[in-house]
Amino acid sequence: MRSKKTTSGAGYINAEGKLFLCGLFLLALLIGYFILPVQSLRVTVIVALFLVSTALLYAADQALRSYKLRDQEYSKLKWDMEYAIKTAKERQFMLATKIKELEDSKTATLKIIHDLQLAKEHAEEEKSKDEAMLSSLGEGLIVTDKLGKIQLVNKVFEDLLEWKPREVVGKHILAVIPIQDEKGKLVSLERSFASVLEKGKKITTGPETSYFYVKKNKARFPVAITITPIIIGKKIVGAVQVFRDITREKEIDQAKSEFVSLASHQLRTPLSTVNWYTEMLIDEDAGKISNEQKQYLKEIYHANRRMVDLVNAFLNVSRIELGTFSVEPEPSSVVKIAKSVVAELKPLISQKRLKMVEKYEKNIPVIQADPKLVRIICQNLLTNAVKYTPTGGRIEIEISLNQKSLVYNENKPESYIRLKVSDNGYGIPQSEQANIFTKLYRADNVKEKDTEGTGLGLYIAKSVLDRVGGMIWFESGENKGTSFYVAIPIIGMKEKKGNKKLE
């Protein structure tokens, strides 16, 4: 490129030089033409002038072409330079844009790194707080995934069960912690635990149950357990199990039961004496008495009978809790027992003008059951229905045969005799239904209407059914009545040796 430009420049200089020389020579010939005196010489000069003029024209043409060529090259060079400058400016602009983008990206990256650092510090702080809270809990904690594998335990778990976290994390909870009953027999909560992970159903056991956790060293202790599902976005992702050692509570309950048993036994003798002598006075075995005196004695007699019933209830509770009551199965008809209880309550039913409806299926079999226990259950349910139904109300008792159709407990698919006692009475408020089988508990809406209740009837009924393989549940609403359901397995009750029978 450089050599071409140099050649063009040289051609341009030669053309101008030739033109200049031709011009000088032409000027010289013109001067000679006018100076020379001889005509022949003038002709020679004219010829020379023609030739020089021709050469001058040719030189001028060459010079003009050189000028055009130079202009073209200059224009091309100018265009190339302008294009190069434009391209350089565009590249400079693009480079500046890229540099700005990189700077913006760097700033954004530094901000993200800063935010991540802050988030990390915040997460570590929250983690430390959570770990501190978990460590400070007074109850054992186990967190599992949706498969039941342990993900996290706290310090109380280590102290109570003597397992280190590294020894149990990743293992199935039921494989790590064996559960036993009072007799040392393994209890399987696999279905119950599966219902938490699959159905999101919360499970709670309390001091009234007899579950024992087995430590690493094979020692055991009684526990109260609560298993709650972990739900994120309507999806069950795991479960949290909280448990606590209830050894002290069991000991206190044992002491209370023993005290109640002792006190009740001591009370029965004087109460029986009062009852006996009162009956003699009313029957005028000790002499004539006035009608007013007889009325007073009847009040004393009824009050004493309530005291006897209360003492018997306390004795039953203590025998159930101490495990000293006996179960003596014999061929029993649940229908006959229920009918006899209804007959006993007829006077009170008539007094309150209640409509009594009885429905008994014809195919109810005779089963091996303790008739006294069945009677206690029927008496408690029917007595409550009569007491808590206003005058003119309706009570219904129904006994049917359920073949593997109980919704209440799907883990027990045997056949049952189902007893249903329903009424249209005061009902049980929703807020109090969870406590209805608790010892000495009475719903607030019936305390004003009946002050003589003990709050022990349903507790005794459920305790008996739990120990003989039966079930009890209910449906109710305040001022909408109540329906209690009892299920007694057709296979009957197993015999249980004990010191005392329930009264």
C-alpha positions in Angstrom: 0.0 0.0 0.0 2.8 2.3 0.9 4.7 1.5 -2.4 1.7 2.2 -4.5 1.2 5.6 -2.8 4.8 6.4 -3.4 4.7 5.5 -7.1 1.5 7.6 -7.6 3.3 10.5 -5.9 6.3 10.1 -8.2 4.1 10.0 -11.3 2.4 13.1 -10.1 5.8 14.9 -9.6 7.1 13.9 -13.1 3.9 15.0 -14.9 4.2 18.5 -13.3 7.9 18.7 -14.1 7.3 17.8 -17.8 4.6 20.4 -18.1 6.8 23.1 -16.5 9.7 22.3 -18.9 7.4 22.3 -21.9 6.1 25.6 -20.8 9.6 27.1 -20.5 10.6 25.7 -23.8 7.4 27.1 -25.5 8.1 30.5 -24.0 11.7 30.4 -25.3 10.5 29.6 -28.8 8.0 32.4 -28.8 10.7 34.8 -27.7 13.0 33.4 -30.4 10.2 33.8 -33.1 9.9 37.5 -32.4 13.7 38.0 -32.1 14.9 36.0 -35.1 15.1 38.1 -38.3 15.3 35.3 -40.8 12.1 34.0 -42.2 13.3 30.4 -42.5 14.3 30.3 -39.0 10.9 31.5 -38.0 9.3 28.6 -39.9 11.5 26.3 -37.9 10.4 28.0 -34.8 6.8 27.6 -35.8 7.3 23.9 -36.3 9.1 23.6 -33.0 6.2 25.6 -31.4 3.7 23.0 -32.8 5.7 20.1 -31.6 6.3 21.8 -28.2 2.6 22.7 -28.0 1.7 19.0 -28.7 4.1 17.9 -26.0 2.7 20.6 -23.8 -0.8 19.3 -24.3 0.2 15.8 -23.7 2.1 16.8 -20.5 -1.0 18.8 -19.4 -3.2 15.7 -20.0 -0.8 13.6 -17.9 -0.8 16.2 -15.2 -4.6 16.4 -15.2 -4.8 12.6 -14.9 -2.2 12.7 -12.1 -4.4 15.2 -10.3 -7.5 13.1 -10.8 -5.7 10.0 -9.6 -4.4 11.9 -6.6 -7.9 13.1 -5.8 -9.3 9.6 -6.0 -6.6 8.2 -3.8 -7.1 11.2 -1.4 -10.9 10.6 -1.4 -10.4 6.9 -0.8 -7.8 7.6 1.9 -10.2 10.1 3.4 -13.0 7.6 3.4 -10.8 4.9 4.8 -9.7 7.3 7.6 -13.3 8.4 8.3 -14.4 4.7 8.4 -11.5 3.8 10.6 -12.3 6.7 12.9 -16.0 5.8 12.9 -15.2 2.2 13.6 -12.8 3.2 16.3 -15.4 5.4 17.9 -18.0 2.6 17.7 -15.5 0.1 19.3 -14.6 2.7 21.9 -18.4 3.1 22.7 -18.9 -0.6 22.8 -15.8 -1.0 25.0 -17.1 1.8 27.3 -20.5 0.0 27.4 -18.9 -3.3 28.2 -16.7 -1.7 30.9 -19.8 -0.1 32.4 -21.7 -3.4 32.3 -18.8 -5.1 33.9 -18.6 -2.4 36.6 -22.4 -2.8 37.2 -22.1 -6.5 37.3 -19.2 -6.2 39.7 -21.2 -3.9 41.9 -24.2 -6.2 41.8 -22.0 -9.3 42.5 -20.4 -7.5 45.5 -23.9 -6.6 46.7 -25.1 -10.2 46.3 -22.0 -11.4 48.1 -22.7 -8.9 50.9 -26.3 -9.9 51.1 -25.4 -13.6 51.2 -22.9 -12.9 53.9 -25.5 -11.1 55.9 -28.0 -13.9 55.3 -25.4 -16.5 56.3 -24.7 -14.6 59.5 -28.5 -14.2 60.2 -29.0 -18.0 59.5 -26.2 -18.9 61.8 -27.6 -16.6 64.4 -31.1 -18.1 64.1 -29.6 -21.6 64.1 -27.7 -20.8 67.3 -31.0 -19.5 68.8 -32.9 -22.6 67.7 -30.2 -24.9 69.0 -30.2 -23.0 72.3 -34.0 -23.3 72.5 -34.0 -27.0 71.7 -31.3 -27.6 74.3 -33.3 -25.7 76.9 -36.5 -27.7 76.3 -37.4 -29.8 79.3 -38.8 -32.5 77.1 -37.1 -34.9 74.6 -37.4 -33.9 71.0 -37.1 -36.0 67.9 -37.5 -34.7 64.3 -38.0 -37.2 61.5 -38.5 -36.9 57.7 -41.5 -38.3 55.9 -40.0 -41.8 55.9 -39.7 -41.8 59.7 -35.9 -41.4 59.7 -34.4 -39.3 62.5 -33.1 -35.9 61.4 -32.6 -34.1 64.7 -32.6 -34.8 68.5 -32.0 -32.5 71.4 -30.0 -32.7 74.6 -32.9 -34.1 76.7 -33.1 -37.0 74.2 -29.5 -37.8 74.9 -29.9 -37.5 78.7 -33.0 -39.7 78.8 -32.2 -42.3 76.3 -28.4 -42.2 76.4 -28.0 -42.2 72.6 -25.7 -39.7 70.9 -27.1 -37.8 67.8 -24.5 -39.4 65.5 -25.7 -42.9 66.6 -29.3 -42.3 65.7 -29.5 -39.7 62.9 -30.6 -41.4 59.7 -32.1 -44.4 61.4 -35.8 -45.1 61.6 -37.3 -43.9 64.9 -39.1 -47.2 65.7 -35.9 -49.1 65.2 -34.0 -46.9 67.6 -36.5 -46.6 70.5 -38.3 -49.7 71.5 -41.7 -49.1 73.3 -43.0 -51.5 75.9 -46.2 -51.8 77.9 -46.4 -52.3 81.7 -45.6 -56.0 81.4 -42.5 -55.5 79.3 -44.1 -56.5 76.0 -43.1 -54.6 72.9 -45.8 -52.2 71.7 -45.9 -51.4 67.9 -46.8 -47.8 67.1 -45.9 -48.3 63.5 -49.4 -47.8 62.2 -50.0 -44.8 64.4 -46.8 -43.2 63.3 -47.6 -43.9 59.7 -51.0 -42.2 60.2 -49.1 -39.1 61.3 -46.9 -39.1 58.2 -49.6 -40.1 55.7 -52.8 -38.4 57.1 -51.4 -35.6 59.2 -53.2 -37.0 62.3 -51.7 -35.8 65.6 -51.1 -38.5 68.3 -51.0 -37.8 72.0 -50.6 -40.2 74.9 -50.8 -39.1 78.6 -50.1 -40.4 82.1 -53.2 -42.6 81.9 -51.5 -44.8 79.2 -48.7 -47.2 80.1 -46.0 -46.8 77.5 -42.3 -47.2 78.4 -39.3 -46.1 76.4 -36.3 -48.4 76.5 -32.9 -46.7 76.9 -29.6 -47.7 75.3 -28.6 -49.6 78.4 -32.0 -51.5 78.3 -33.4 -49.7 81.3 -36.9 -48.2 80.8 -39.1 -45.4 82.0 -42.8 -44.3 81.5 -43.4 -41.6 78.9 -46.1 -39.3 77.6 -45.8 -38.9 73.9 -47.0 -36.3 71.4 -46.4 -36.8 67.6 -47.3 -33.9 65.4 -46.9 -33.8 61.6 -44.7 -31.1 59.9 -46.8 -29.6 57.1 -45.3 -27.2 54.5 -47.6 -26.0 51.7 -50.3 -28.6 52.5 -47.6 -31.3 52.1 -46.4 -33.5 55.0 -42.6 -33.5 55.1 -42.0 -35.1 58.4 -43.0 -35.2 62.1 -42.0 -33.9 65.4 -42.1 -36.2 68.5 -42.0 -34.7 72.0 -41.8 -37.0 75.0 -41.3 -36.6 78.7 -40.4 -38.9 81.6 -43.6 -39.3 83.7 -42.1 -41.5 86.4 -42.8 -39.0 89.1 -46.4 -38.5 87.9 -46.9 -42.3 87.9 -45.6 -42.4 91.4 -47.9 -39.6 92.5 -50.9 -41.3 90.8 -50.0 -44.5 92.5 -49.8 -42.8 95.9 -53.1 -41.0 95.3 -54.8 -44.2 94.2 -53.6 -46.1 97.2 -54.7 -43.3 99.5 -58.2 -43.1 97.8 -58.5 -46.9 98.1 -57.5 -46.8 101.8 -59.8 -43.8 102.6 -62.7 -45.3 100.7 -62.4 -48.6 102.5 -62.4 -46.8 105.8 -65.4 -44.8 104.8 -67.5 -47.7 103.7 -68.0 -49.2 107.1 -69.5 -46.1 108.8 -71.6 -45.3 105.8 -72.9 -48.8 105.7 -73.8 -48.5 109.4 -75.6 -45.2 108.8 -77.5 -46.8 105.9 -78.5 -49.8 107.9 -79.7 -47.9 110.9 -81.5 -45.3 108.8 -83.5 -48.1 107.0 -84.4 -49.6 110.4 -85.7 -46.2 111.6 -87.7 -45.6 108.4 -89.2 -49.1 108.7 -90.1 -48.2 112.4 -88.2 -51.2 113.7 -87.2 -49.0 116.7 -90.6 -47.6 117.2 -93.2 -45.3 115.7 -92.1 -42.0 114.2 -94.0 -39.1 112.8 -94.3 -38.4 109.1 -92.1 -35.4 109.4 -89.4 -37.5 111.1 -89.7 -40.2 108.4 -89.2 -37.5 105.7 -86.1 -36.3 107.4 -84.8 -39.9 107.7 -85.5 -40.5 104.0 -83.4 -37.4 103.1 -80.6 -38.8 105.3 -80.9 -42.1 103.7 -80.7 -40.7 100.1 -77.8 -38.5 101.0 -76.0 -41.5 102.6 -76.7 -43.6 99.4 -75.0 -40.8 97.3 -72.0 -41.0 99.7 -71.9 -44.8 99.3 -72.1 -44.5 95.4 -69.3 -41.9 95.6 -67.1 -44.1 97.7 -67.8 -47.1 95.4 -66.8 -44.9 92.4 -63.5 -43.9 94.2 -62.9 -47.6 95.0 -63.5 -48.5 91.4 -61.1 -45.8 90.2 -58.4 -46.9 92.6 -58.8 -50.6 91.6 -58.6 -49.7 87.9 -55.5 -47.5 88.4 -53.7 -49.9 90.7 -54.6 -52.8 88.4 -56.1 -54.8 91.2 -59.6 -55.3 89.7 -60.5 -58.6 88.3 -62.2 -59.6 85.0 -64.3 -62.7 85.3 -65.8 -63.5 81.9 -68.9 -65.8 81.6 -71.6 -66.2 78.9 -73.4 -62.9 78.9 -76.1 -61.2 76.9 -75.4 -57.5 76.4 -79.1 -57.0 75.4 -80.4 -58.6 78.7 -78.0 -56.5 80.8 -79.0 -53.3 79.0 -82.7 -54.1 79.4 -82.3 -54.7 83.1 -80.5 -51.3 83.5 -83.4 -49.6 81.6 -85.9 -51.3 83.9 -84.0 -49.9 87.0 -84.2 -46.4 85.6 -87.9 -46.6 84.7 -89.1 -44.6 87.7 -86.7 -41.7 87.0 -87.6 -41.9 83.3 -91.3 -41.7 84.1 -90.8 -38.9 86.6 -89.1 -36.7 84.0 -91.7 -37.8 81.3 -88.9 -38.9 79.0 -89.6 -40.9 75.8 -87.5 -44.1 75.9 -86.8 -45.9 72.6 -85.2 -49.4 72.6 -83.8 -51.0 69.5 -82.1 -54.4 69.7 -81.1 -56.5 66.7 -82.2 -60.2 66.9 -78.8 -61.7 66.0 -76.8 -60.3 68.9 -74.8 -63.3 70.2 -74.0 -64.3 73.8 -70.3 -63.5 74.4 -67.7 -64.2 77.1 -67.8 -61.0 79.2 -67.9 -59.9 82.8 -71.5 -59.0 83.3 -70.7 -56.6 86.2 -68.4 -54.6 83.9 -71.0 -54.5 81.1 -73.6 -53.3 83.6 -71.3 -50.6 84.9 -70.8 -49.3 81.4 -74.6 -49.4 80.6 -75.5 -47.8 83.9 -73.1 -44.8 83.4 -74.2 -44.1 79.9 -78.0 -44.4 80.5 -77.8 -42.6 83.8 -76.0 -39.7 82.2 -78.6 -39.6 79.4 -81.5 -39.5 81.9 -79.8 -36.8 84.1 -78.7 -34.5 81.3 -81.9 -34.6 79.2 -84.6 -32.1 80.2 -88.1 -33.1 81.1 -90.1 -34.3 78.1 -87.0 -35.2 76.1 -86.0 -38.4 74.2 -83.5 -41.2 75.0 -82.7 -44.0 72.7 -80.6 -47.2 73.2 -79.6 -49.3 70.3 -77.6 -52.5 70.2 -76.4 -53.8 66.9 -73.7 -56.1 65.4 -71.0 -54.4 63.5 -68.9 -56.5 61.1 -65.5 -54.8 60.5 -67.2 -51.5 60.0 -66.0 -49.3 62.9 -64.5 -46.0 61.8 -63.3 -45.2 65.3 -60.3 -47.6 65.2 -59.2 -49.0 61.9 -56.4 -50.9 63.5 -58.9 -53.3 65.1 -60.9 -54.9 62.3 -62.6 -57.6 64.5 -66.4 -57.9 64.8 -68.0 -55.9 67.6 -71.3 -55.6 69.4 -72.1 -51.9 69.3 -74.1 -50.2 72.0 -75.4 -46.7 71.2 -77.0 -44.4 73.8 -78.3 -41.1 72.4 -80.4 -38.2 73.8 -81.6 -34.8 72.8 -80.3 -33.2 76.0 -77.9 -30.5 76.9 -75.0 -31.9 74.9 -71.3 -31.2 75.4 -69.6 -27.9 74.3 -67.0 -28.3 71.6 -64.4 -26.7 73.7 -64.8 -29.3 76.5 -65.1 -32.5 74.5 -61.4 -33.3 74.7 -61.7 -33.6 78.5 -64.9 -35.6 78.7 -63.2 -38.9 79.7 -60.9 -37.2 82.2 -61.2 -38.1 85.8 -63.4 -35.9 87.9 -64.3 -33.7 84.9 -67.8 -32.3 84.3 -68.8 -30.0 81.6 -69.6 -26.4 82.7 -73.1 -26.4 81.0 -74.4 -29.3 83.2 -72.9 -28.3 86.6 -75.7 -25.8 87.3 -78.4 -28.3 86.2 -77.1 -31.3 88.2 -74.9 -30.7 91.2 -74.6 -34.4 92.3 -72.4 -35.8 89.5 -68.9 -37.1 90.4 -67.2 -36.8 87.0 -66.0 -40.4 87.3 -68.6 -42.4 85.4 -67.2 -41.9 81.9 -63.7 -42.2 83.1 -64.5 -45.6 84.7 -66.3 -46.8 81.5 -63.4 -45.8 79.2 -60.8 -47.3 81.6 -62.7 -50.6 81.7 -63.1 -50.7 77.9 -59.5 -49.9 77.3 -58.4 -52.8 79.5 -60.8 -55.4 78.0 -60.2 -54.5 74.3 -63.3 -52.4 73.8 -63.8 -48.8 72.6 -65.9 -45.8 73.4 -66.5 -42.5 71.5 -69.2 -39.9 71.1 -70.8 -37.3 69.0 -72.2 -34.2 70.5 -73.0 -30.5 70.3 -74.2 -28.0 73.0 -78.0 -28.1 73.2 -78.0 -30.7 70.4 -77.9 -33.8 72.4 -75.2 -36.5 72.7 -74.7 -40.0 71.2 -72.2 -42.3 73.0 -71.0 -45.5 71.2 -69.5 -48.5 72.8 -67.9 -51.4 71.0 -67.3 -54.7 72.8 -65.4 -57.4 70.7 -67.4 -60.5 69.9 -64.4 -62.6 70.9 -65.2 -61.5 74.4 -63.1 -60.3 77.4 -60.0 -62.0 78.6 -59.9 -63.2 82.2 -57.9 -61.1 84.5 -56.9 -62.0 88.0 -57.3 -59.4 90.7 -57.9 -58.8 94.4 -61.2 -56.9 94.0 -64.2 -56.7 91.7 -65.6 -53.3 90.5 -68.7 -52.2 92.4 
